[in-house]
């Protein structure tokens, strides 16, 4: 029983770290996107957020949306741990690719 508790606590820490990384990547994406758009290097690909870029509401919406998603994924983790971990990894890899693309635009400009 004690070994199972230790494994559960270790897994719980891993998903929390993954979710923190995900939220940070989403916020970083918003910051880099604003920088790129202000510099005339790029445009927002999301039509729902396009009108908000440059407004304080843009970063607030990105941060709050990321936190809500993280809480939802953590709730899913409590019932379906494997599904939540896979979904979180997919989101982290996806946002890492987006941030990497945005950073490459800075260096290519």
C-alpha positions in Angstrom: 0.0 0.0 0.0 2.8 2.4 0.8 4.6 1.8 -2.5 1.4 2.6 -4.4 1.0 5.8 -2.5 4.5 6.9 -3.3 4.0 6.1 -7.0 0.7 8.0 -7.0 2.3 11.0 -5.4 5.2 10.9 -7.9 2.8 10.7 -10.8 0.8 13.5 -9.4 3.9 15.7 -9.2 4.7 14.9 -12.8 1.3 15.9 -14.1 1.4 19.1 -12.1 4.9 20.0 -13.6 3.5 19.2 -17.0 0.5 21.5 -16.5 2.7 24.3 -15.2 4.9 23.9 -18.3 1.8 24.0 -20.5 0.5 27.2 -18.9 3.9 28.8 -19.2 4.1 27.9 -22.9 0.7 29.3 -23.6 1.6 32.6 -21.9 5.0 32.7 -23.7 3.2 32.2 -27.0 1.0 35.2 -26.2 4.0 37.4 -25.3 6.0 36.4 -28.4 2.9 36.8 -30.6 2.4 40.4 -29.3 6.0 41.2 -29.9 5.9 39.8 -33.5 2.7 41.6 -34.3 3.9 44.9 -32.8 7.0 44.6 -35.0 4.9 43.8 -38.1 6.6 40.4 -38.5 3.6 38.2 -38.1 -0.2 38.1 -37.6 -2.4 36.2 -35.2 -3.6 33.0 -36.7 -6.6 32.6 -34.4 -9.5 34.6 -35.8 -11.1 34.8 -32.3 -8.1 36.4 -30.7 -7.0 38.5 -33.7 -9.0 41.6 -32.6 -7.6 41.3 -29.0 -3.9 41.4 -29.9 -2.3 44.5 -28.4 -5.0 44.8 -25.8 -4.4 43.8 -22.1 -7.3 41.4 -22.5 -5.3 39.3 -25.0 -2.7 38.1 -22.4 -5.4 37.9 -19.7 -7.5 35.7 -21.9 -4.5 33.5 -22.8 -3.5 33.1 -19.2 -7.0 32.4 -17.8 -7.8 30.1 -20.7 -4.6 28.1 -20.1 -5.3 27.9 -16.3 -8.8 26.7 -17.0 -7.5 24.0 -19.3 -4.9 23.0 -16.8 -7.6 22.6 -14.1 -9.8 20.6 -16.4 -6.8 18.3 -17.4 -6.0 17.8 -13.7 -9.6 16.9 -13.0 -9.5 14.4 -15.9 -6.2 13.1 -14.4 -8.0 12.2 -11.1 -10.3 9.8 -13.0 -8.4 8.9 -16.1 -4.7 9.4 -15.4 -3.3 7.9 -18.6 -5.6 9.9 -20.8 -4.8 13.1 -19.1 -1.1 12.6 -19.2 -1.2 11.8 -23.0 -3.5 14.8 -23.7 -1.2 17.0 -21.6 1.9 15.8 -23.4 0.3 16.4 -26.8 -0.6 20.0 -25.7 2.9 20.6 -24.3 4.6 19.4 -27.5 2.1 21.3 -29.7 2.7 24.6 -27.8 6.4 24.0 -27.7 6.3 23.7 -31.5 4.3 26.9 -31.7 6.7 28.8 -29.4 9.7 27.4 -31.4 8.1 28.6 -34.6 7.5 32.1 -33.2 11.0 32.3 -31.9 12.4 31.3 -35.3 10.4 34.2 -36.8 12.2 36.6 -34.5 15.6 35.4 -35.7 14.6 35.2 -39.4 13.2 38.7 -39.5 
